[in-house]
Amino acid sequence: MLLALSALLGMHWCAAAAPGQDGSFCNLGRSPNAIAVITETGRSDLVSADAKQWQGGGVTVTTSARRDGLEVELSAPGLAVKHLELHWKAELAPDWKYMGDAWERAYGDLEWKPLDPERIMPWYFLASNGQLTHGYGVKTGAAALCRWTADAGGITLNADVRSGGGGVQLGQRKLAVATVLCRRGTAGETAFAAAQAFCKLMSPNPRLAKQPVYGLNDWYCSYHNDTAEEFLKNAAYVVSLAPKNAPRPFAVVDDGWQVKNERWGTNSPGPWNRTNPKSSMTTAPRKSPAAGVSR
């Protein structure tokens, strides 16, 4: 399923529609209304004569509307670039609810919330009124950490292109920063169905496992109180549940194996250079006789 972006490419404002029409959707397939760049030396607002190539402060950002999204490219010879900010003007409805993703994974904290200009939404976000659900985001494989903010005046994409904490130094190279996508919701679909469809757009070529992946992570049964003996026992139990001709399960030793940090407690950030006595497997058998558990 591909986005039909061309119908609105000439628009420069996502405004309210006439009565009876849906004006809640902001098309991000068009060039932004403003682009700014943050380098090691400061911030510059770029200008554009054709809404395609934006320049200023020795930086050039090119936005190209394609069938599958808006491609954003960065060129900055001689400069170290940290962030790009792309802003689309829009009249976002304050009575809609918005939900963003998480940088790593969700910890039970993903929820629909009212419009909040301070809220950072990594990678993509959804907007819904309970009947329609629109999606805005970037394709997977972006060369930047991308986050979104939204307020009554529009939608902003911040693309973090830093390298090792410092600004990226491209020299004469050009960086394909990201491909911006959006999806207009359809009447009658659930928010879950809309999110699922949009995620397929953002990841058209997912790296799927060739076989089922399953197993044990000891955090979810022992938290940081596991021992070497208990871990091997639990691993053997998982093996006993697996079909004999199926792919073998994995077993992960999670947080708690490291030496205790007196400042932070048992659930600590390290040091990660040695195990604590209860988690040491140096004297544990290389193979559990219970059910073929090996390490």
N, C-alpha and C positions, 0 to 999 in steps of 0.2 A: 504494500500500500504506500503510495507516494503522495506528498503534499502538492496540492494545486495552488502554487504561490503566485502565479502570474496574474491572477485576477485582481490582486490588490497592490501590485508593485508600484503603481503610480501614486498611491495614497501616502500622505505625510503626516497623518494624524489618525489615531484610532478613536474616533469620536462616537458619541451616542447615535444610534440609528433612529429612523422615524418610527412612530408608533406601529407596533405589529412586526417590527424587524428586530433581529438580534444584533445589537451593536456592542455586545460585551466582549467580543473577540478582538484581540489586537494582533495584527499580522506582523510578525517579525521577519518575514521574508523580504521586506523592503529595507533599504538602507536606513540606518539609525538617524535620529534627528541631531545627535551630538556624539562626538567621540573625544575622549581625553586620554592622555598617556602619562604615566608616572615613571620617571627615570631616576637614576641615582642622584641627579642634580635638581629634580623638582617636577612640577606638573605643568603640562602644556595642553591647551584646548586646540584641537585640530580643526581646520577649515576645509571645505570642499566646494568646488565649483560645479560638480556634476553628480554629487551624492554617491559617488562610487570610490573615488580616490581622495583620501583625507590626509592633509599634510600640516606640519608645524613642528618647530623645534628640532629639525633634522630627522623627523620620524614620518613614515608614510604607512598608512593603513588602507588597504584595499578591501572593499566589500563587493562580492560578486553573487548575484542572485542566480541560483541553479535550480534545477527541477526538484532536487531533494533537500534544499536548504540554502541559507545565506553563508557563503564561505568568507572567512575573515583572515586576511594575510597581513603580516607585519614585516616592515623593512626599516632598519635603523642603523645605517653604517656609522661606526664610531661612537655609538651610545650604548649604555647599559640600561635596558628596559625592565621594569619591575611589574607594572600592571597596565592593562588597557581597560577603559570604561566606555561601554556603549550604551546609549540611552535612547529609548523610543518613547515619544510622547503618547500618552493614552489617558482616557478617563476611566479608571478602574472603579467598579462599583464598590462602595464601602460595605454594602450588606452581603457581598459574596464572602465565601470562606476560601482560605488558601492553605496549601500544604506543600512543604518542600521535602527534599531527601536529606541524607546525612553524608558526611564526608567518608566515613568508613562503613558503618552499619548502624542500623537503628537499635536503640536501647529502650524501646517502649515509649519513645518520646515524639514519634511522628503523629501529628494531629492537625485537624482542620482548625484554623484560627482566623480571626478578622484581619483585615489589612493592617500591616504593621511595618512602617518604613525602616525600622531598626532590625527587622528579622532577616537573617542570612539564610538563603535556601540553596544548598549545594547542588550543582549539576542541572537540576530541573525543578519546576514547581507546577502544581495544578491549581486551577481556579474553578470553583463550583458554586452554583446557587441551589443545588439539590435536584435540578432538572437537566442542566447542561454542565459539562466539565471540560474546560479547555486545558491544553498542555503547552508549556514553554520550556525549552531546554537546549542542550547541545548534544551532538552525536558523540558516542563513545570513541575513544582514541584521540581526543583533543590533546593538543600540545600545551595545555594550560590547566590549572585548577580553576574551574569556573563556578562562580556563585552568582545568585540572583537576589535583587531586592526589588520591592514593588511598593508604590504609594499612590495616592490619588492623582499624581501628575504623570505617572508612567512606569516603565519597566527598565531596570538597569542591569546589565551584565558586566561583572568584573572578572576579567581573565588574568590570573596570576601566572606570569610567564617567567618568574625568577628561576635561576639555576643555582642550586646550593645555597639559597638564601640571598644571593646577590642578583643584580639585574643581569638578564641574559645579554651576551655580547655576540651579535649575529655577524658582524663584519659585513661582507657582501652577500651573505645568505638571506633568504626570505623564510619566514616561519609561517606555516599554515596553522594558525592559532586554534580555530574551532569552526565547526559548521553549526549555525544556529537553526533550530527547528521550532515549529509550532504546529499545533493541531487543533482545529475547531471541533468542539464536542457536537454530538448529534443527539437530538431529542430521543428520549426513551432508553438510552444506554445508562448503565450504572456508573458511578465514579470509578469503581474497580475496573470495569470493562474499558472505560476511557483511558485509565492509567496503563492498563495492559497494552492497549493499542498504541499508545504514545511511546511506551518503552520499546516496542518492536521497531518503531520508526527510528529511535535513537540508537538502537543496536541492531542494524540490519544483518550483520554477520557475526553472531555471537560465537564464542569459543565454547562449544558444548562438549561435555565429557563423552568419550566413546562408550563408556559403561557406567553403571550406577556407582556413585561415590557415597559411602556411608561409614559410620564408625563411632568412636567414643572420644569425647573431650572431657577430661576429668574435672574441669571447672564446674560442670553442671551437675556433678554428683558429690564432689568432695571440696569444691571451691579451692582454697589454698591450704587445705589440711590433709592432703594426700600423702601416702608413703609409697616407697618403691614396691613393697609387698602387696599393698592394696591395689595399686595401679595395675600390676601384672594379673592380679586376681580378676579385676574388672575387665581387663582386655581379654582374658580367656573366656569370660562370660559372653562378651560380645561375639567372639569367634564361634561360640557354641550356638548362637542364634542364627548365624549366617548359613544360607544354603550351601551345601557342600560343593556344588559346581558353579557357584556364583563368584564374582570378583571378591577378593579378600577385603575385610574392613580395615580401617586405620585406627590408631589409638594415639591421641595427642596428650602430652604432658603440658598442662597450662600453668598459669601463674601459681607461685608458691614453692617451686622447686629450688629457687635461689636462696642464698644466705639471707638471714633476716637483717633488714636495715633498721637500726635502733631508732632512727628519726621518724621513719614512716610506718614502722610496724611490719607485720608479716606480709600483708598485701602491699608490697613496696616496689619501687622502681629499680631495684638492684642493690648492690652490684650483681652483674650477670656473669661473673667470671668463675663461679663455683657453686655447687649444690649445697643445700643444708644436709645435715646427717640423716634425717628421716627420709629424704628423697633420693639419696645416693643409690645408684644401681651398680656401683663398682663391684659389689660382692654378690649381686643378684645373678641368677643363672642366665646364660645367654639365650636359652630357650626354655619356655615353660612346658613342662611335661603334660599340662592339663589339656591343651588344645592347639598346639602348634603356634604359640605366640613367640615371635622372634623380634629382635631389635638390631 
